[in-house]
Amino acid sequence: MSDQNFDIVVLGGGSGGYAAALRASQLGFTVAMIEKDKVGGTCLHRGCIPTKALLHSAEVADVSRESAKYGVTNTFGGIDIAAVTAYREGIVSSKFKGLEGLVKARGITTIPGEGRLTSPTTVQVGDDTITGKKIVLATGSYSRTLPGLEIGGRVITSEQALALDFVPKKVVILGGGVIGVEFASVWKSFGADVTIVEALPHLVPNEDEAISKQFERAFRKRGIAFNLGTRFSGVTQDENGVVVTLEDGKTFDGELLLVAVGRGPATQGLGFEEAGVTVDRGFVITNDRLETSVPGVYAVGDIVPGLQLAHRGFQQGIFVAEEIAGLNPQVVLDVNIPKVTYSDPEVASVGLTEAKAAEKYGADKITAYDYNLAGNGKSHIIGTTGSVKVVRVNDGPVIGIHMIGARVGELIGEGQLIVNWEAYPEDVASLIHAHPTQNEALGEAHLALAGKPLHAI
Ligand SMILES: Cc1cc2nc3c(=O)[nH]c(=O)nc-3n(C[C@H](O)[C@H](O)[C@H](O)COP(=O)(O)OP(=O)(O)OC[C@H]3O[C@@H](n4cnc5c(N)ncnc54)[C@H](O)[C@@H]3O)c2cc1C
């Protein structure tokens, strides 16, 4: 049993927690980070990094299948899942090693074990009491399911999907959001027969509707089946497979059912409410400076209502450390956080959709321009179709950018600068995009909105 005192105690070592710890130590604070599993959290071990490695293997499979189109003779021999796993695990373990080294080099004390908030300044880990002048809650999230839908056997979540040591022949995926469509994309590229079931009227339903519709066309063309607008009713499983039933009585069968219906906040039983922290449906409620209802206790990452993304967690972690240091950091609204779906095709967006912009400013006060990637040389070279849509306030700044096509995720860095710096299309149009790049499509859309389209009508 021991008492340990720090300036800042961070509960949870995922994207949000470790970013807070790294920035706080940089600012001269003494920091303890309590982690019950592995520093890096969901993103590094079970989320962003391993799924993107899988998606890269999937892309290589597709390139290999289509190589004759580019004049390269090659015979696609299939997927060696053990080698895919070794590649994926190699990436994760190397990033994990790097992160551990960084945390150590910054002088952060990592405390292994499960922590519980016992007062506004203390966290209990086993017999040890860890005291902080300030506390940062960063306990992350878990795969949710639906009432009455039990995970087990052939009904799996993304954690088990990542760990599969075989390629399923036929899969049903419940949920057409980012995690569902990324796994659909991987499994289709690996040769599986895939059906997505989504209760909302569109796949990637949080995106601009025009992008969702293009996405659906692209998935249809790839032979990925989906059923939209009807809710799940039940599932049965036996040794041969699963049968999924919808509320309209339609059924879908497969070897597995992947449940990808979102992520819930991991806050239960951790003493938050007992310590006075306001929690709503499991989420920790904060003010816009990320301070909870208990002064001196902050929250970051997936437990804070809003977009559940690693880079939001990083930003919030940095924000809280700087806030505690009195540096008055700038708030970034969720709407201005870039989002990428890494399937084939990719989807990337930042800011308001055209519909939301019309709602906020009035339909006659905004203009949207959709640049078709058919006019972009580099996109044609790499064989992708898609579009870049830019929404502006008339005589005002760009407030939304929405893209679909291979590799468009790499373009969102520029997109988020344009939106967050409140650039006018005229500002962007006068600057230069290298030729031939896909970035030129962004340039062309801004040229068009500035009234001087180059390679467009
Ligand atoms: C399949 C999948 C793919 C994803 N892909 C992307 C992507 O491409 N891009 C992206 O931006 N986001 C992606 N995400 C989301 C991203 O992983 C999360 O937004 C991010 O990990 C949230 O960070 P966090 O710090 O809030 O929580 P987490 O990363 O979940 O970390 C929380 C940590 O706290 C620890 N912990 C919890 N309770 C305690 C306790 N009581 N004591 C001690 N330790 C505790 C946990 O062990 C964990 O390590 C993906 C998620 C999934 C599941």
Ligand as a Chemical Component Dictionary entry (heavy atoms), coordinates in Angstrom:
data_LIG
# 
_chem_comp.id                   LIG 
_chem_comp.type                 NON-POLYMER 
_chem_comp.pdbx_formal_charge   0 
_chem_comp.three_letter_code    LIG 
# 
loop_
_chem_comp_atom.comp_id 
_chem_comp_atom.atom_id 
_chem_comp_atom.alt_atom_id 
_chem_comp_atom.type_symbol 
_chem_comp_atom.charge 
_chem_comp_atom.model_Cartn_x 
_chem_comp_atom.model_Cartn_y 
_chem_comp_atom.model_Cartn_z 
_chem_comp_atom.pdbx_ordinal 
LIG C1  C1  C 0 -12.513 -1.047 -35.236 1  
LIG C2  C2  C 0 -12.244 0.408  -34.920 2  
LIG C3  C3  C 0 -11.641 1.199  -35.858 3  
LIG C4  C4  C 0 -11.374 2.537  -35.577 4  
LIG N1  N1  N 0 -10.761 3.293  -36.533 5  
LIG C5  C5  C 0 -10.509 4.598  -36.280 6  
LIG C6  C6  C 0 -9.832  5.391  -37.237 7  
LIG O1  O1  O 0 -9.453  4.932  -38.311 8  
LIG N2  N2  N 0 -9.598  6.690  -36.946 9  
LIG C7  C7  C 0 -9.998  7.252  -35.761 10 
LIG O2  O2  O 0 -9.778  8.444  -35.554 11 
LIG N3  N3  N 0 -10.638 6.509  -34.823 12 
LIG C8  C8  C 0 -10.890 5.207  -35.055 13 
LIG N4  N4  N 0 -11.497 4.451  -34.089 14 
LIG C9  C9  C 0 -11.904 5.109  -32.824 15 
LIG C10 C10 C 0 -10.731 5.285  -31.861 16 
LIG O3  O3  O 0 -10.139 4.033  -31.619 17 
LIG C11 C11 C 0 -11.224 5.911  -30.580 18 
LIG O4  O4  O 0 -11.889 7.112  -30.856 19 
LIG C12 C12 C 0 -10.070 6.208  -29.608 20 
LIG O5  O5  O 0 -9.356  5.050  -29.301 21 
LIG C13 C13 C 0 -10.620 6.840  -28.328 22 
LIG O6  O6  O 0 -9.584  7.117  -27.449 23 
LIG P1  P1  P 0 -9.847  7.162  -25.886 24 
LIG O7  O7  O 0 -8.549  7.572  -25.270 25 
LIG O8  O8  O 0 -11.049 7.928  -25.568 26 
LIG O9  O9  O 0 -10.194 5.667  -25.476 27 
LIG P2  P2  P 0 -9.461  4.272  -25.663 28 
LIG O10 O10 O 0 -8.552  4.286  -26.811 29 
LIG O11 O11 O 0 -10.531 3.254  -25.628 30 
LIG O12 O12 O 0 -8.539  4.142  -24.381 31 
LIG C14 C14 C 0 -9.024  4.012  -23.098 32 
LIG C15 C15 C 0 -7.989  3.286  -22.273 33 
LIG O13 O13 O 0 -8.363  3.332  -20.914 34 
LIG C16 C16 C 0 -8.099  2.089  -20.317 35 
LIG N5  N5  N 0 -8.987  1.989  -19.150 36 
LIG C17 C17 C 0 -10.345 1.979  -19.180 37 
LIG N6  N6  N 0 -10.818 1.931  -17.922 38 
LIG C18 C18 C 0 -9.735  1.914  -17.106 39 
LIG C19 C19 C 0 -9.585  1.876  -15.714 40 
LIG N7  N7  N 0 -10.620 1.858  -14.873 41 
LIG N8  N8  N 0 -8.326  1.866  -15.208 42 
LIG C20 C20 C 0 -7.246  1.891  -16.021 43 
LIG N9  N9  N 0 -7.349  1.929  -17.355 44 
LIG C21 C21 C 0 -8.570  1.949  -17.887 45 
LIG C22 C22 C 0 -8.373  1.075  -21.402 46 
LIG O14 O14 O 0 -7.676  -0.129 -21.177 47 
LIG C23 C23 C 0 -7.849  1.817  -22.638 48 
LIG O15 O15 O 0 -6.504  1.517  -22.896 49 
LIG C24 C24 C 0 -11.748 3.097  -34.318 50 
LIG C25 C25 C 0 -12.335 2.288  -33.347 51 
LIG C26 C26 C 0 -12.582 0.957  -33.637 52 
LIG C27 C27 C 0 -13.201 0.095  -32.574 53 
# 
loop_
_chem_comp_bond.comp_id 
_chem_comp_bond.atom_id_1 
_chem_comp_bond.atom_id_2 
_chem_comp_bond.value_order 
_chem_comp_bond.pdbx_ordinal 
LIG C1  C2  SING 1  
LIG C2  C3  SING 2  
LIG C2  C26 DOUB 3  
LIG C3  C4  DOUB 4  
LIG C4  N1  SING 5  
LIG C4  C24 SING 6  
LIG N1  C5  DOUB 7  
LIG C5  C6  SING 8  
LIG C5  C8  SING 9  
LIG C6  O1  DOUB 10 
LIG C6  N2  SING 11 
LIG N2  C7  SING 12 
LIG C7  O2  DOUB 13 
LIG C7  N3  SING 14 
LIG N3  C8  DOUB 15 
LIG C8  N4  SING 16 
LIG N4  C9  SING 17 
LIG N4  C24 SING 18 
LIG C9  C10 SING 19 
LIG C10 O3  SING 20 
LIG C10 C11 SING 21 
LIG C11 O4  SING 22 
LIG C11 C12 SING 23 
LIG C12 O5  SING 24 
LIG C12 C13 SING 25 
LIG C13 O6  SING 26 
LIG O6  P1  SING 27 
LIG P1  O7  DOUB 28 
LIG P1  O8  SING 29 
LIG P1  O9  SING 30 
LIG O9  P2  SING 31 
LIG P2  O10 DOUB 32 
LIG P2  O11 SING 33 
LIG P2  O12 SING 34 
LIG O12 C14 SING 35 
LIG C14 C15 SING 36 
LIG C15 O13 SING 37 
LIG C15 C23 SING 38 
LIG O13 C16 SING 39 
LIG C16 N5  SING 40 
LIG C16 C22 SING 41 
LIG N5  C17 SING 42 
LIG N5  C21 SING 43 
LIG C17 N6  DOUB 44 
LIG N6  C18 SING 45 
LIG C18 C19 SING 46 
LIG C18 C21 DOUB 47 
LIG C19 N7  SING 48 
LIG C19 N8  DOUB 49 
LIG N8  C20 SING 50 
LIG C20 N9  DOUB 51 
LIG N9  C21 SING 52 
LIG C22 O14 SING 53 
LIG C22 C23 SING 54 
LIG C23 O15 SING 55 
LIG C24 C25 DOUB 56 
LIG C25 C26 SING 57 
LIG C26 C27 SING 58 
# 
